[in-house]
Amino acid sequence: MMRHWQQKKRRSFSKIIRWNAYLEEVAIPALAIAAKDSNSGVLRREQLIELKATTDEFVELVKDTVEMTNNKNVEVPRPKSAMLKGRLVAVPGRGAFDQAASELFVVAARAAGDETATCTSAGGLMGISAAADRKEGPIRYVLIITVGGVTRAQIDLLGRRAQRDLDPDLLGMFIANARQSIPQDPNDASATRVFSSLKSALRDSATVRATVLKAS
């Protein structure tokens, strides 16, 4: 029985690794390209509407696939919960593609075992305000995510607002197409953590979660 459980655990871990690689190498770059095309105005209105609808369908398909694969006999709540109780909160910068990237990050966090992960139902300042209104208990980690929906100045503004209104133990930012992730000190709670790799952000949030669970 123990051997069977260990084999099952290794298979599940392998699936998580493959999913994270797909997220990093395929899904996020595709969303960044979509955001760039949207911002540049090269898409006609009907093309943009179709692209956003396709993105929504893809995200829902990924959610269903990951949940069925990892939780065949367990009903898992959707990342968008009615009441924010999670220790890990993803905040989209702005627009459909930042929202999609944030929801995919939450799916990855849940697949890795962090069932507290949630995504705000709206992006930007509105999402932060809504999260603050529904906040129950401390938030350990907030990650603001953009694949091109906001500028660096705008994401810095969102970071300051999230720090003020959500008061997380740690604040992180994922900025697609940034040159590289800045090395992070897991013991420095005062610094905003900046990532260009969503896998690095996921590892960082998981490290914090492990520390919190060990302390509690």
N, C-alpha and C positions, 0 to 999 in steps of 0.2 A: 504493500500500500504506500509506504513512504517513497519507494522508488518511482511508483506511478505518479505521485504528487510532485516529485522533483522533476520528472520528465515533462509534466504538464506545465509546471512553472517555467521551465526553460523554453518551451514552445511559446508560451504567452509573452515572455520577455523578448523572444526573437521577433514576434509579430509587432511589438511596440517599437523595436529598433527599426524594422522595415517601414512602419508607418511614419516615424519621425523623419527618416531619410526621404520618403516621398513628400512629406510636408515641406521639408527644407529645400529639396532640389527641384520639385515640380510645381506644387500648388502655390507656394508663396511667390516664386518668380512669375508664374502666370498671372497672379493677381496684380503684381507690380506692373506688368506690361499693360494689363487692362486699365489700371488706374492712370498710367501715363497716356494711353490713347484717349481716355475719357477727358483728362485735363487739357490735352492738346487740341481738342475739338475736331479731330479727324473723323470721328464717328458721327454718322447721321443719327437723328433722334431715335428712329425706329431701331437702328443697330445698337444703340446704347441701351434701350429698353430690353431688347432681346438678350444682350450680353448680361445685364443685371439679373434677368430672370433665369438664365442658364446658370449663373453663379449661385443663386439661391437654391436651385434644384441640386446642384453639385454638393453644396454644404449639407443639405438635408440627407442626401444619399450617403455621404461620408458618415454623418452622425448615426444613421440607421445601421450601416455596415459595421462600424466599429463597435457599437453597442451590442449587436447581435453576435458578433464574433467573440467578444470578451465577457459577455454577460448573458449567455443563452437562457439561463433560468432565473435571471434577476432583472427586475424592472428598474432601470436607472433613470433618474430625473433628467430632464433636458437642461442644457447649460443655462438657459434663461429661466431662472427660478422666480417665483412670484415674490418671495421675500429674500433679501440678501442676507445670508448667514455665513457665507463662505469666507475662508481665510485667504483665498486667492481670487482676485477680481481682475478681469481683462477689460480694458476700456478702448473701444475703437476710436481712432482719430476723427475721421469724418467720411461719410459716404459708404456705399454698398460694398466696396472692395476692402476697406479697412474693417468693416463689420464682419465680412466673410473670414478674413485672416484671424480676427479675434476669436470667432466661434470655432475655427479649426484648432487654434491654440488650446482652447478649453477642452475640446474633444481629446487632444493629445494628452493634456494634463490628467483628464479623467481616465483615459486608457492606461496611463502610468500609475494609477491608483489614488490620485488626489480627487476624491469626490466632492471636495469643498469648492472646486473651481467653478466660477460662473462668469458670464459675460453680460455687460450692461445692454439693455435692449435698444439704447440709442447711443450715438457716438458724441464725442466732444464734450463741451460744457454741460449740455443737456443731460447726457448720460451720467456724468459725474454728479450732477445735482439730484437726479432721480435715485442714484445709488445711495447718496447720503441720506435722502428721505426715508429709504427702506432699510437703512443699516441697522443691524442688530448684532451687538457684540463687536469685538475688535477685528480689524482686517489686517492680516499679516503681510500681504504682498499685493501691490497694485502694479499691473503692467499695462502701459499705454502702447497701443500697436498701430502703426501706419505702414502701408505699402505705397504711399504716395498721395493720400487724401489730404494731408496737412504739411505745412512747411516746418522746418526745424524751429523757427520762432514760435509757431503755433503749438507745436508739441511741448515746447518748454512752458508755455502758458498753461497748457492742460496739466502738466506736471505740477506746477505751483498750486493750481486749483485742487487737484486730487490730494496733494499733501495737506492742504488746509481743510478740505471738506471731509475727506475719508480718513485722514490721519493714519495711514498704514505704517506698520513697523518698517517696511522697506518699499521703495518706489523704483520701478524699472521702466525703461522705454525700449521698444523694438522699432528700429527704423530700417526698412528694407533698402537695399542698395547703398547703405552706408559702407565706408571703406572697410572697417573692421570693428569687431566688438572691443570695447575698452576693457582691459583686465580688471576684474572685480575682486574686492576684498570682502569675503563673506562676513567678516567681523565688523565692518564699517557700516553702521546703520544710518549714518548721516549723509552718505553720498548717494546720488541718483545713479542707478545702474543703467548703462546704455549698451544695447546689443544690436548687431547686424545679423546675428544668427538666432533663429527662433529656438533651435535646439539648445543653444547656450542659455537662453532665457528660461527655457523649461527646466534645464538642469539646476539653474540658480534658484528657481522657485521651489523645486523639489528639495534642495539642500536646506532651505529655510524651513520648509514643512517638516522635514525630518528632525531638525533641531527643536522646533516647537513641540512636536509629539514626544520627543525624548524628555523635554523639560516638564511637560504636563503630566 
